[in-house]
Amino acid sequence: MSYGELRWSNIWNGPWVAVVLLVANIASAIPTISIKGSKFFTSDGDQFFIKGVVYAPSWQQENNNLVNGTQCEVDANLIKKLGANVIRVYSIDPSLNHDQCMQVFSDAGIYLMLDLATPTYQIDPNDPQWNTTLRDQFAKVIDNFQGYDNLFAFNAGDEVVTNTSTSDAAAYVKASIADMKAYRDAMQYRDIPIGYAAVDNSNIRTIQQDYFDCGKPAVGADFFAVNRFSWCESSSFTASGYQELYNEFDGYDIPTFLSQTGCSLAQSAPPNRTFDDQTAVLGQQMNDRFSGAVVYEWHQEETNYGLVSYDNADWTGMPSLFPDYTALSEQWATLTPDGVKKSAYQASGTKRSCPTSVSGTWNVKQNQALPTVGLSGVSTPTGARTQSGGGAASGTAAGSAEQGEGGGTGGQQKSSGFTGGAIAGIVLGALVGIALILGVILFFLKRKKGQQKDVAGADGPDHSREGDKMLATSADGNNHAYGYYGPQELAGLGQSQELDPSRGYIVPMKAPELAQPDYNHELSDHNTRMPQMEEVALNQHTQERGQEARQPEPSPHVQAQRRTEMDWLASEEARLRQRREVLMQQGGATE
Ligand SMILES: *[C@@H]1O[C@H](CO)[C@@H](O)[C@H](O)[C@H]1NC(C)=O
């Protein structure tokens, strides 16, 4: 029996193509990630631990992250060799196409943690608002990335509250989480985790940990992560304050991890870090409560936290690898926690109570209503929820139309894989094809060998199991609460307020020549650099002494953002001054 015998009819090509597509899809599919209790799990049922790296140069901001597919492929291969399974990107431009980058990262087995805010549209800690403009912008980011199976999580805010004087902003961030979770569910997207990454400030760390978790599950963060830069050089579990941090998560009911880490005391490149903290986070000391860590950062910038360095200002081509890259890969290679299987895991955490306000420290009142805006004006799909990760494309388009996007390309579904319908079609096609092919084989065998009826039939069950597996994977059940807002949560304080984009942190792409030579100097003003022995001695006195060894709060990333904005404001000031002088010189204008 040869393929030649099947050539007599072209109708056989369809099923064969379906079989090839099915096999290719199984080979390339990456399991999706969801939450059960305080842990992340893959759709294969394995616990998921994050070995992540920040992959977004601060000065590039949203302009071109994840749009250069060629460069993504170069980097994805190196990030895979590093041993990472997550990249964290601070912002993207939802009007651009990210298909190629997402595909090469998926092929490398790497997931994306993506922040919803962009430099233009974010909650300003000093003048916090949450309104339909911001909601629709956040929704656009969700629309554009929810269809990628390797989209691991959305982050609704990074260190929005950085200190006690900006604690009011927490209510707005939590409102954004509540609305975006409602949006995700109403759009029938899969259960993509939506959480928050908090600043490491001991005055408000545990308060925020309680606040973002408390209340109804539908309004709380899906995960609460911490940016942490306290384990510098060869510190220890106790001296670094990691022990204290671990204790704080006793009985916590949602996942946590280090959303930025990798303390460096170096003022020049390469920083030569040893990443000893990874042994604690991913090892036995912490891995029953922590789901891994995201190391800051891939690209070498002014802050000197890079793992690699490019020889050009576009950050393209093959980078050179710092010793930090090798050190981190060696640490990670020894750290592969198994965790628990989803089926065996019993969630046992307890939801925290909402914190009471503390004068001068935490302004949000214990029963303060969230300033949610709800989903008014958003078109959502009607009918039964689809179970596939890539579905709901039509609903997405409707959402983008609501956002007044003209052609609507900004909100269009850009699925990296097959849609639910396509998968169903392929599976069906494959099953039909296999049945037909078996039929043909049987037919020829019968004709040629007469009596041997059962030979080809033996293959049947294996193929149908393959089909079952596909169906089972896409039918991973999710329970969603719709319209879960209590009357209090519906009070939309920010509803009528329109965002003035100029109030956002508009940070244009930063020209390399703008780099200030005194960045390191600025950093050192805040940073207490001590020899290791002194640190340990100090840290032994009190828990809070852990602060002494710490890098400045907020994190280096937020500091870099602020410096970039300061530079931009300075250049704007200069431009305005010049312009005014020109007008004055031209006459007719009086000051
Ligand atoms: C890191 O190590 C390299 C090679 O030994 C050295 O040239 C560089 O100065 C070190 N960096 C720091 C910050 O000490």
The ligand as a MOL file (V3000), in Angstrom:
LIG
                    3D

  0  0  0     0  0            999 V3000
M  V30 BEGIN CTAB
M  V30 COUNTS 14 14 0 0 0
M  V30 BEGIN ATOM
M  V30 1 C 32.7470 43.0330 36.6050 0
M  V30 2 O 33.7870 42.1760 36.1970 0
M  V30 3 C 34.5350 42.6370 35.0870 0
M  V30 4 C 35.5050 41.5420 34.6980 0
M  V30 5 O 36.1860 41.0500 35.8060 0
M  V30 6 C 35.2260 43.9440 35.4440 0
M  V30 7 O 35.9200 44.4500 34.3310 0
M  V30 8 C 34.1640 44.9530 35.8750 0
M  V30 9 O 34.7750 46.1360 36.3050 0
M  V30 10 C 33.3170 44.3790 36.9990 0
M  V30 11 N 32.2390 45.3040 37.2940 0
M  V30 12 C 32.0960 45.8850 38.4770 0
M  V30 13 C 30.9170 46.7920 38.6080 0
M  V30 14 O 32.8300 45.6940 39.3970 0
M  V30 END ATOM
M  V30 BEGIN BOND
M  V30 1 1 1 2
M  V30 2 1 1 10
M  V30 3 1 2 3
M  V30 4 1 3 4
M  V30 5 1 3 6
M  V30 6 1 4 5
M  V30 7 1 6 7
M  V30 8 1 6 8
M  V30 9 1 8 9
M  V30 10 1 8 10
M  V30 11 1 10 11
M  V30 12 1 11 12
M  V30 13 1 12 13
M  V30 14 2 12 14
M  V30 END BOND
M  V30 END CTAB
M  END
